[in-house]
Amino acid sequence: STVGLLSDMGVDFGGEKIKFQDFSFHLNMPGSKGGNFSAFGFGGLSANDFNAKEESEWEEEKDRYTINYSGKVYGIGIVNQFKPGWMSVSVGASFSGQEQERKSQSAAISYPHVYRESYLSERALFSGFIKGVKRIGKDGFIETGLRTNYMNHDLNVTTVTQLIIDPFTPNYKGT
């Protein structure tokens, strides 16, 4: 967050415009007979924009690219712990995800070579669990449970290298 605030105030980070913000929360509510309910969440947004420099100003690889990046991350979950009698039981679920998008294009490198890239990634994860714990004596316990996860990841990457800017010359493209 500090870099995003400094960028908004005009501090130069190598010609990049950087934005960032996030939040989080955790609520904890004690229940009766030693139980507990908890809810939590977080989220964040980030962005980075950079414009290619003039060829005479190139000092590193990045200087020849115009880059637009955005990302977000988020999550939310609950856990309920209770004691229905002789054991302690916990049940919980959470959902989280992440998205990133990046587009870049180079300036012409020794005409007519140009490089373009597009990257889009979306991930989601759902998790759930149930767990039981029974204390045995003063120093021991037995724990049993079940955990499940479901993950989805969509990824789309395209890279185009134009060898000659000419309608009759093919581009190399991969997805």
N, CA and C atoms as a LAMMPS dump frame, in Angstrom:
ITEM: TIMESTEP
0
ITEM: NUMBER OF ATOMS
525
ITEM: BOX BOUNDS ff ff ff
-5.0000000000000000e+02 5.0000000000000000e+02
-5.0000000000000000e+02 5.0000000000000000e+02
-5.0000000000000000e+02 5.0000000000000000e+02
ITEM: ATOMS id mol type element x y z
1 1 1 N 0.817 -1.201 0
2 1 2 C 0 0 0
3 1 3 C 0.854 1.255 0
4 2 1 N 1.985 1.222 0.666
5 2 2 C 2.851 2.391 0.74
6 2 3 C 3.348 2.804 -0.639
7 3 1 N 3.766 1.844 -1.453
8 3 2 C 4.24 2.152 -2.802
9 3 3 C 3.114 2.774 -3.621
10 4 1 N 1.899 2.263 -3.505
11 4 2 C 0.759 2.833 -4.218
12 4 3 C 0.485 4.267 -3.795
13 5 1 N 0.542 4.545 -2.493
14 5 2 C 0.332 5.905 -1.994
15 5 3 C 1.429 6.849 -2.479
16 6 1 N 2.676 6.399 -2.416
17 6 2 C 3.782 7.228 -2.888
18 6 3 C 3.666 7.496 -4.387
19 7 1 N 3.258 6.498 -5.148
20 7 2 C 3.062 6.662 -6.592
21 7 3 C 1.975 7.695 -6.871
22 8 1 N 0.869 7.654 -6.095
23 8 2 C -0.206 8.641 -6.25
24 8 3 C 0.258 10.056 -5.902
25 9 1 N 1.259 10.172 -5.025
26 9 2 C 1.776 11.486 -4.632
27 9 3 C 2.839 11.994 -5.612
28 10 1 N 3.135 11.208 -6.656
29 10 2 C 4.066 11.666 -7.674
30 10 3 C 5.474 11.129 -7.567
31 11 1 N 5.763 10.241 -6.614
32 11 2 C 7.098 9.661 -6.514
33 11 3 C 7.324 8.774 -7.733
34 12 1 N 8.474 8.936 -8.388
35 12 2 C 8.785 8.2 -9.61
36 12 3 C 9.429 6.855 -9.277
37 13 1 N 8.839 5.788 -9.767
38 13 2 C 9.376 4.44 -9.603
39 13 3 C 9.819 3.918 -10.966
40 14 1 N 10.79 4.6 -11.565
41 14 2 C 11.322 4.164 -12.85
42 14 3 C 10.329 4.323 -13.986
43 15 1 N 9.447 5.297 -13.896
44 15 2 C 8.48 5.522 -14.966
45 15 3 C 7.226 4.679 -14.855
46 16 1 N 7.112 3.88 -13.802
47 16 2 C 5.944 3.013 -13.639
48 16 3 C 4.879 3.701 -12.791
49 17 1 N 3.637 3.505 -13.146
50 17 2 C 2.5 3.952 -12.33
51 17 3 C 2.013 2.72 -11.578
52 18 1 N 2.152 2.74 -10.263
53 18 2 C 1.832 1.579 -9.434
54 18 3 C 0.648 1.922 -8.545
55 19 1 N -0.344 1.021 -8.534
56 19 2 C -1.5 1.184 -7.656
57 19 3 C -1.671 -0.1 -6.864
58 20 1 N -2.032 0.052 -5.586
59 20 2 C -2.204 -1.126 -4.742
60 20 3 C -3.135 -0.779 -3.592
61 21 1 N -4.049 -1.671 -3.286
62 21 2 C -4.895 -1.513 -2.101
63 21 3 C -5.318 -2.894 -1.622
64 22 1 N -5.563 -2.997 -0.317
65 22 2 C -6 -4.284 0.226
66 22 3 C -6.84 -4.067 1.478
67 23 1 N -7.476 -5.129 1.905
68 23 2 C -8.245 -5.104 3.149
69 23 3 C -8.268 -6.526 3.713
70 24 1 N -8.55 -6.616 4.997
71 24 2 C -8.711 -7.925 5.633
72 24 3 C -9.575 -7.763 6.872
73 25 1 N -10.188 -8.862 7.285
74 25 2 C -10.958 -8.853 8.518
75 25 3 C -10.947 -10.241 9.132
76 26 1 N -11.155 -10.277 10.438
77 26 2 C -11.279 -11.538 11.167
78 26 3 C -12.216 -11.288 12.338
79 27 1 N -13.347 -11.979 12.331
80 27 2 C -14.313 -11.879 13.415
81 27 3 C -14.267 -13.173 14.206
82 28 1 N -14.217 -13.05 15.511
83 28 2 C -14.144 -14.216 16.377
84 28 3 C -15.218 -14.077 17.453
85 29 1 N -16.154 -15.04 17.506
86 29 2 C -17.261 -14.958 18.453
87 29 3 C -17.299 -16.221 19.315
88 30 1 N -16.908 -16.091 20.581
89 30 2 C -16.966 -17.251 21.473
90 30 3 C -18.406 -17.72 21.663
91 31 1 N -18.563 -19.023 21.696
92 31 2 C -19.889 -19.606 21.904
93 31 3 C -20.018 -20.209 23.282
94 32 1 N -21.144 -20.826 23.5
95 32 2 C -21.372 -21.457 24.796
96 32 3 C -20.624 -22.781 24.886
97 33 1 N -20.324 -23.204 26.07
98 33 2 C -19.675 -24.485 26.357
99 33 3 C -18.353 -24.662 25.616
100 34 1 N -17.581 -23.598 25.473
101 34 2 C -16.248 -23.702 24.872
102 34 3 C -16.231 -23.663 23.361
103 35 1 N -17.353 -23.44 22.727
104 35 2 C -17.389 -23.361 21.264
105 35 3 C -16.887 -22.006 20.77
106 36 1 N -16.746 -21.903 19.462
107 36 2 C -16.239 -20.671 18.878
108 36 3 C -16.651 -20.603 17.405
109 37 1 N -17.046 -19.412 16.937
110 37 2 C -17.349 -19.191 15.529
111 37 3 C -16.414 -18.101 15.022
112 38 1 N -15.809 -18.341 13.882
113 38 2 C -14.846 -17.406 13.328
114 38 3 C -15.145 -17.19 11.848
115 39 1 N -15.085 -15.931 11.408
116 39 2 C -15.23 -15.589 9.99
117 39 3 C -14.065 -14.686 9.611
118 40 1 N -13.525 -14.884 8.411
119 40 2 C -12.374 -14.103 7.979
120 40 3 C -12.454 -13.834 6.483
121 41 1 N -11.734 -12.831 6.059
122 41 2 C -11.689 -12.514 4.643
123 41 3 C -10.563 -11.548 4.336
124 42 1 N -10.203 -11.495 3.078
125 42 2 C -9.168 -10.578 2.616
126 42 3 C -9.382 -10.294 1.139
127 43 1 N -8.806 -9.22 0.678
128 43 2 C -8.872 -8.88 -0.736
129 43 3 C -7.799 -7.867 -1.066
130 44 1 N -7.402 -7.862 -2.311
131 44 2 C -6.385 -6.901 -2.737
132 44 3 C -6.466 -6.661 -4.231
133 45 1 N -6.164 -5.438 -4.618
134 45 2 C -6.118 -5.038 -6.023
135 45 3 C -4.758 -4.418 -6.289
136 46 1 N -4.195 -4.699 -7.45
137 46 2 C -2.943 -4.051 -7.819
138 46 3 C -2.938 -3.792 -9.322
139 47 1 N -2.219 -2.765 -9.713
140 47 2 C -2.086 -2.417 -11.12
141 47 3 C -0.729 -1.764 -11.328
142 48 1 N -0.201 -1.939 -12.525
143 48 2 C 1.091 -1.381 -12.875
144 48 3 C 1.05 -1.03 -14.355
145 49 1 N 1.339 0.216 -14.679
146 49 2 C 1.384 0.656 -16.073
147 49 3 C 2.754 1.255 -16.345
148 50 1 N 3.295 0.894 -17.498
149 50 2 C 4.612 1.384 -17.898
150 50 3 C 4.591 1.625 -19.397
151 51 1 N 5.053 2.794 -19.813
152 51 2 C 5.128 3.109 -21.235
153 51 3 C 6.56 2.971 -21.721
154 52 1 N 6.713 2.366 -22.894
155 52 2 C 8.041 2.165 -23.471
156 52 3 C 8.763 3.5 -23.602
157 53 1 N 10.065 3.447 -23.389
158 53 2 C 10.892 4.643 -23.528
159 53 3 C 11.402 4.748 -24.965
160 54 1 N 11.886 5.934 -25.293
161 54 2 C 12.53 6.121 -26.598
162 54 3 C 13.762 5.223 -26.666
163 55 1 N 14.089 4.728 -27.847
164 55 2 C 15.2 3.783 -27.995
165 55 3 C 16.504 4.336 -27.429
166 56 1 N 16.73 5.607 -27.535
167 56 2 C 17.962 6.215 -27.019
168 56 3 C 18.05 6.157 -25.488
169 57 1 N 16.904 5.915 -24.804
170 57 2 C 16.857 5.867 -23.34
171 57 3 C 16.858 4.444 -22.785
172 58 1 N 16.912 3.44 -23.628
173 58 2 C 16.871 2.054 -23.16
174 58 3 C 18.105 1.733 -22.325
175 59 1 N 17.866 1.285 -21.102
176 59 2 C 18.944 0.847 -20.22
177 59 3 C 18.777 -0.615 -19.819
178 60 1 N 17.558 -1.118 -19.877
179 60 2 C 17.277 -2.513 -19.535
180 60 3 C 16.157 -3.032 -20.433
181 61 1 N 15.947 -4.327 -20.431
182 61 2 C 14.961 -4.98 -21.301
183 61 3 C 13.572 -4.368 -21.183
184 62 1 N 13.142 -4.078 -19.968
185 62 2 C 11.801 -3.55 -19.723
186 62 3 C 11.559 -2.227 -20.436
187 63 1 N 12.595 -1.43 -20.64
188 63 2 C 12.445 -0.087 -21.209
189 63 3 C 11.824 -0.078 -22.604
190 64 1 N 11.882 -1.188 -23.333
191 64 2 C 11.345 -1.202 -24.695
192 64 3 C 9.885 -1.669 -24.757
193 65 1 N 9.273 -1.946 -23.613
194 65 2 C 7.904 -2.466 -23.581
195 65 3 C 6.909 -1.462 -23.012
196 66 1 N 5.715 -1.466 -23.568
197 66 2 C 4.559 -0.834 -22.942
198 66 3 C 3.834 -1.973 -22.238
199 67 1 N 3.682 -1.85 -20.92
200 67 2 C 3.144 -2.946 -20.11
201 67 3 C 1.939 -2.451 -19.318
202 68 1 N 0.859 -3.222 -19.366
203 68 2 C -0.324 -2.971 -18.544
204 68 3 C -0.6 -4.244 -17.754
205 69 1 N -0.556 -4.128 -16.425
206 69 2 C -0.759 -5.279 -15.54
207 69 3 C -1.864 -4.946 -14.543
208 70 1 N -2.718 -5.922 -14.274
209 70 2 C -3.685 -5.783 -13.183
210 70 3 C -3.831 -7.132 -12.495
211 71 1 N -4.085 -7.083 -11.206
212 71 2 C -4.246 -8.315 -10.451
213 71 3 C -5.196 -8.118 -9.288
214 72 1 N -5.819 -9.208 -8.889
215 72 2 C -6.642 -9.173 -7.687
216 72 3 C -6.558 -10.521 -6.997
217 73 1 N -6.711 -10.468 -5.684
218 73 2 C -6.708 -11.667 -4.863
219 73 3 C -7.793 -11.487 -3.81
220 74 1 N -8.464 -12.576 -3.464
221 74 2 C -9.565 -12.483 -2.508
222 74 3 C -9.777 -13.828 -1.826
223 75 1 N -10.396 -13.764 -0.669
224 75 2 C -10.717 -14.982 0.058
225 75 3 C -11.7 -14.692 1.178
226 76 1 N -12.477 -15.684 1.508
227 76 2 C -13.444 -15.571 2.601
228 76 3 C -13.639 -16.972 3.191
229 77 1 N -13.871 -17.042 4.483
230 77 2 C -14.056 -18.348 5.082
231 77 3 C -14.694 -18.273 6.459
232 78 1 N -15.143 -19.436 6.925
233 78 2 C -15.739 -19.563 8.254
234 78 3 C -15.238 -20.839 8.907
235 79 1 N -15.174 -20.827 10.217
236 79 2 C -14.852 -22.014 11.007
237 79 3 C -15.778 -21.998 12.217
238 80 1 N -16.427 -23.124 12.472
239 80 2 C -17.288 -23.264 13.643
240 80 3 C -16.758 -24.421 14.47
241 81 1 N -16.419 -24.127 15.715
242 81 2 C -15.937 -25.157 16.632
243 81 3 C -16.959 -25.288 17.757
244 82 1 N -17.345 -26.532 18.043
245 82 2 C -18.323 -26.753 19.109
246 82 3 C -18.025 -28.08 19.797
247 83 1 N -18.647 -28.276 20.949
248 83 2 C -18.433 -29.486 21.747
249 83 3 C -19.781 -30.146 22.001
250 84 1 N -20.149 -31.099 21.134
251 84 2 C -21.461 -31.727 21.277
252 84 3 C -21.508 -32.808 22.355
253 85 1 N -20.517 -32.915 23.152
254 85 2 C -20.51 -33.946 24.192
255 85 3 C -19.092 -34.323 24.541
256 86 1 N -18.69 -35.51 24.204
257 86 2 C -17.402 -36.045 24.617
258 86 3 C -16.229 -35.658 23.711
259 87 1 N -16.462 -34.938 22.614
260 87 2 C -15.365 -34.537 21.731
261 87 3 C -15.563 -33.108 21.235
262 88 1 N -14.509 -32.539 20.699
263 88 2 C -14.546 -31.208 20.095
264 88 3 C -14.634 -31.383 18.576
265 89 1 N -15.556 -30.677 17.947
266 89 2 C -15.756 -30.784 16.501
267 89 3 C -15.556 -29.416 15.865
268 90 1 N -14.852 -29.39 14.739
269 90 2 C -14.654 -28.162 13.968
270 90 3 C -15.121 -28.406 12.541
271 91 1 N -15.833 -27.433 12
272 91 2 C -16.319 -27.483 10.624
273 91 3 C -15.958 -26.149 9.988
274 92 1 N -15.422 -26.189 8.767
275 92 2 C -15.035 -24.933 8.126
276 92 3 C -15.094 -25.013 6.622
277 93 1 N -15.161 -23.859 6.017
278 93 2 C -15.156 -23.762 4.556
279 93 3 C -14.52 -22.43 4.164
280 94 1 N -13.875 -22.422 3.009
281 94 2 C -13.292 -21.179 2.515
282 94 3 C -13.316 -21.17 0.99
283 95 1 N -13.325 -19.969 0.454
284 95 2 C -13.259 -19.771 -0.986
285 95 3 C -12.245 -18.671 -1.242
286 96 1 N -11.325 -18.923 -2.153
287 96 2 C -10.326 -17.904 -2.474
288 96 3 C -10.042 -17.921 -3.968
289 97 1 N -9.487 -16.833 -4.443
290 97 2 C -9.188 -16.752 -5.86
291 97 3 C -8.135 -15.715 -6.147
292 98 1 N -7.655 -15.79 -7.378
293 98 2 C -6.62 -14.876 -7.825
294 98 3 C -6.795 -14.669 -9.325
295 99 1 N -6.683 -13.433 -9.77
296 99 2 C -6.765 -13.121 -11.193
297 99 3 C -5.609 -12.199 -11.546
298 100 1 N -4.978 -12.476 -12.692
299 100 2 C -3.893 -11.635 -13.177
300 100 3 C -4.054 -11.441 -14.673
301 101 1 N -3.806 -10.233 -15.125
302 101 2 C -3.818 -9.956 -16.558
303 101 3 C -2.632 -9.057 -16.873
304 102 1 N -1.887 -9.447 -17.909
305 102 2 C -0.715 -8.678 -18.312
306 102 3 C -0.696 -8.602 -19.83
307 103 1 N -0.54 -7.384 -20.337
308 103 2 C -0.405 -7.178 -21.778
309 103 3 C 0.848 -6.343 -21.992
310 104 1 N 1.643 -6.747 -22.959
311 104 2 C 2.842 -5.97 -23.246
312 104 3 C 3.113 -5.978 -24.742
313 105 1 N 3.719 -4.92 -25.204
314 105 2 C 4.14 -4.84 -26.595
315 105 3 C 5.447 -4.084 -26.638
316 106 1 N 6.391 -4.636 -27.385
317 106 2 C 7.691 -3.977 -27.477
318 106 3 C 7.651 -2.913 -28.556
319 107 1 N 8.558 -1.985 -28.423
320 107 2 C 8.809 -1.057 -29.518
321 107 3 C 9.54 -1.862 -30.593
322 108 1 N 9.58 -1.351 -31.803
323 108 2 C 10.297 -2.063 -32.87
324 108 3 C 11.762 -2.19 -32.485
325 109 1 N 12.279 -3.412 -32.593
326 109 2 C 13.679 -3.675 -32.266
327 109 3 C 14.375 -3.904 -33.597
328 110 1 N 15.266 -3.041 -33.961
329 110 2 C 15.927 -3.101 -35.265
330 110 3 C 14.92 -3.489 -36.338
331 111 1 N 14.032 -2.54 -36.608
332 111 2 C 12.909 -2.713 -37.519
333 111 3 C 13.122 -3.927 -38.412
334 112 1 N 12.175 -4.788 -38.592
335 112 2 C 10.777 -4.702 -38.204
336 112 3 C 10.387 -5.689 -37.121
337 113 1 N 11.253 -6.039 -36.204
338 113 2 C 10.938 -7.042 -35.189
339 113 3 C 10.113 -6.423 -34.057
340 114 1 N 8.944 -7.028 -33.758
341 114 2 C 8.046 -6.564 -32.699
342 114 3 C 7.627 -7.786 -31.885
343 115 1 N 7.46 -7.599 -30.593
344 115 2 C 7.07 -8.697 -29.71
345 115 3 C 5.839 -8.264 -28.932
346 116 1 N 4.788 -9.117 -28.922
347 116 2 C 3.557 -8.835 -28.189
348 116 3 C 3.219 -10.038 -27.333
349 117 1 N 2.715 -9.771 -26.128
350 117 2 C 2.335 -10.86 -25.235
351 117 3 C 1.064 -10.492 -24.487
352 118 1 N 0.208 -11.491 -24.289
353 118 2 C -1.005 -11.33 -23.506
354 118 3 C -1.087 -12.521 -22.55
355 119 1 N -1.336 -12.246 -21.27
356 119 2 C -1.375 -13.289 -20.243
357 119 3 C -2.602 -13.048 -19.378
358 120 1 N -3.466 -14.056 -19.261
359 120 2 C -4.644 -13.97 -18.399
360 120 3 C -4.721 -15.251 -17.585
361 121 1 N -4.715 -15.108 -16.261
362 121 2 C -4.78 -16.26 -15.362
363 121 3 C -5.886 -16.033 -14.34
364 122 1 N -6.759 -17.02 -14.182
365 122 2 C -7.819 -16.966 -13.178
366 122 3 C -7.798 -18.269 -12.394
367 123 1 N -7.66 -18.162 -11.08
368 123 2 C -7.632 -19.339 -10.201
369 123 3 C -8.708 -19.205 -9.141
370 124 1 N -9.32 -20.324 -8.801
371 124 2 C -10.302 -20.354 -7.712
372 124 3 C -10.089 -21.637 -6.914
373 125 1 N -10.231 -21.535 -5.602
374 125 2 C -10.054 -22.686 -4.716
375 125 3 C -11.167 -22.687 -3.682
376 126 1 N -11.868 -23.803 -3.591
377 126 2 C -12.865 -24.006 -2.541
378 126 3 C -12.34 -25.118 -1.649
379 127 1 N -12.327 -24.884 -0.346
380 127 2 C -11.862 -25.881 0.622
381 127 3 C -12.906 -26.046 1.718
382 128 1 N -13.029 -27.259 2.201
383 128 2 C -13.92 -27.541 3.314
384 128 3 C -13.331 -28.629 4.189
385 129 1 N -13.706 -28.623 5.457
386 129 2 C -13.197 -29.664 6.347
387 129 3 C -14.166 -29.895 7.502
388 130 1 N -14.031 -31.074 8.074
389 130 2 C -14.674 -31.418 9.339
390 130 3 C -13.634 -32.205 10.134
391 131 1 N -13.514 -31.892 11.421
392 131 2 C -12.49 -32.525 12.241
393 131 3 C -13.052 -32.765 13.634
394 132 1 N -12.745 -33.923 14.178
395 132 2 C -13.126 -34.251 15.541
396 132 3 C -11.892 -34.564 16.367
397 133 1 N -11.873 -34.057 17.605
398 133 2 C -10.73 -34.277 18.49
399 133 3 C -11.248 -34.753 19.841
400 134 1 N -10.664 -35.857 20.337
401 134 2 C -11.012 -36.419 21.646
402 134 3 C -9.748 -36.493 22.484
403 135 1 N -9.763 -35.829 23.631
404 135 2 C -8.627 -35.876 24.541
405 135 3 C -8.62 -37.228 25.255
406 136 1 N -7.415 -37.803 25.329
407 136 2 C -7.229 -39.083 26.027
408 136 3 C -6.205 -38.852 27.138
409 137 1 N -6.65 -38.88 28.329
410 137 2 C -5.737 -38.647 29.449
411 137 3 C -5.261 -37.208 29.492
412 138 1 N -4.174 -37.024 30.205
413 138 2 C -3.645 -35.692 30.417
414 138 3 C -2.853 -35.167 29.218
415 139 1 N -2.123 -36.029 28.5
416 139 2 C -1.214 -35.581 27.444
417 139 3 C -1.545 -36.105 26.05
418 140 1 N -2.613 -36.828 25.867
419 140 2 C -2.872 -37.415 24.553
420 140 3 C -4.215 -37.017 23.982
421 141 1 N -4.352 -37.221 22.678
422 141 2 C -5.635 -36.995 22.019
423 141 3 C -5.691 -37.794 20.724
424 142 1 N -6.888 -38.031 20.251
425 142 2 C -7.138 -38.676 18.955
426 142 3 C -7.831 -37.642 18.073
427 143 1 N -7.345 -37.526 16.851
428 143 2 C -7.909 -36.556 15.912
429 143 3 C -8.261 -37.28 14.613
430 144 1 N -9.444 -37.015 14.099
431 144 2 C -9.869 -37.605 12.83
432 144 3 C -10.648 -36.548 12.052
433 145 1 N -10.697 -36.696 10.752
434 145 2 C -11.439 -35.705 9.98
435 145 3 C -11.374 -35.965 8.489
436 146 1 N -11.948 -35.042 7.775
437 146 2 C -12.024 -35.124 6.32
438 146 3 C -11.816 -33.72 5.766
439 147 1 N -10.996 -33.612 4.733
440 147 2 C -10.74 -32.328 4.079
441 147 3 C -10.947 -32.523 2.582
442 148 1 N -11.557 -31.518 1.959
443 148 2 C -11.759 -31.579 0.51
444 148 3 C -11.371 -30.241 -0.104
445 149 1 N -10.816 -30.297 -1.288
446 149 2 C -10.425 -29.107 -2.029
447 149 3 C -10.89 -29.238 -3.471
448 150 1 N -11.324 -28.148 -4.038
449 150 2 C -11.632 -28.094 -5.464
450 150 3 C -10.923 -26.869 -6.02
451 151 1 N -10.099 -27.085 -7.048
452 151 2 C -9.366 -25.975 -7.623
453 151 3 C -9.643 -25.89 -9.122
454 152 1 N -9.809 -24.671 -9.597
455 152 2 C -9.997 -24.424 -11.024
456 152 3 C -8.971 -23.377 -11.451
457 153 1 N -8.296 -23.616 -12.564
458 153 2 C -7.304 -22.66 -13.065
459 153 3 C -7.478 -22.523 -14.569
460 154 1 N -7.813 -21.317 -15.01
461 154 2 C -7.9 -21.002 -16.435
462 154 3 C -6.704 -20.135 -16.776
463 155 1 N -5.978 -20.53 -17.812
464 155 2 C -4.791 -19.804 -18.221
465 155 3 C -4.828 -19.624 -19.729
466 156 1 N -4.648 -18.395 -20.172
467 156 2 C -4.609 -18.1 -21.598
468 156 3 C -3.407 -17.205 -21.85
469 157 1 N -2.442 -17.715 -22.591
470 157 2 C -1.234 -16.969 -22.907
471 157 3 C -1.075 -16.921 -24.416
472 158 1 N -0.867 -15.736 -24.942
473 158 2 C -0.647 -15.567 -26.371
474 158 3 C 0.625 -14.761 -26.559
475 159 1 N 1.5 -15.261 -27.406
476 159 2 C 2.733 -14.559 -27.726
477 159 3 C 2.826 -14.435 -29.235
478 160 1 N 3.047 -13.233 -29.705
479 160 2 C 3.155 -12.995 -31.145
480 160 3 C 4.495 -12.306 -31.403
481 161 1 N 5.272 -12.888 -32.275
482 161 2 C 6.517 -12.278 -32.703
483 161 3 C 6.399 -12.026 -34.195
484 162 1 N 6.31 -10.767 -34.556
485 162 2 C 6.208 -10.436 -35.97
486 162 3 C 7.612 -10.316 -36.532
487 163 1 N 7.951 -11.225 -37.426
488 163 2 C 9.285 -11.194 -37.994
489 163 3 C 9.43 -10.07 -39.005
490 164 1 N 8.391 -9.87 -39.79
491 164 2 C 8.372 -8.759 -40.738
492 164 3 C 6.959 -8.219 -40.729
493 165 1 N 6.787 -6.922 -40.591
494 165 2 C 5.456 -6.342 -40.591
495 165 3 C 5.002 -6.274 -42.044
496 166 1 N 4.369 -7.336 -42.46
497 166 2 C 3.979 -7.508 -43.85
498 166 3 C 2.798 -8.458 -43.868
499 167 1 N 1.724 -8.174 -44.609
500 167 2 C 0.551 -9.045 -44.596
501 167 3 C 0.813 -10.442 -45.14
502 168 1 N 1.919 -10.648 -45.848
503 168 2 C 2.2 -11.958 -46.43
504 168 3 C 3.135 -12.811 -45.581
505 169 1 N 3.634 -12.237 -44.484
506 169 2 C 4.536 -12.991 -43.613
507 169 3 C 3.751 -13.484 -42.403
508 170 1 N 3.812 -14.796 -42.112
509 170 2 C 3.032 -15.321 -40.978
510 170 3 C 3.588 -14.861 -39.628
511 171 1 N 2.694 -14.779 -38.658
512 171 2 C 3.076 -14.504 -37.275
513 171 3 C 3.15 -15.83 -36.537
514 172 1 N 4.028 -15.906 -35.564
515 172 2 C 4.072 -17.071 -34.695
516 172 3 C 3.218 -16.775 -33.491
517 173 1 N 2.255 -17.649 -33.232
518 173 2 C 1.299 -17.396 -32.159
519 173 3 C 1.049 -18.698 -31.426
520 174 1 N 1.089 -18.675 -30.088
521 174 2 C 0.829 -19.879 -29.31
522 174 3 C -0.149 -19.566 -28.207
523 175 1 N -1.048 -20.502 -27.937
524 175 2 C -2.007 -20.318 -26.865
525 175 3 C -1.942 -21.536 -25.97
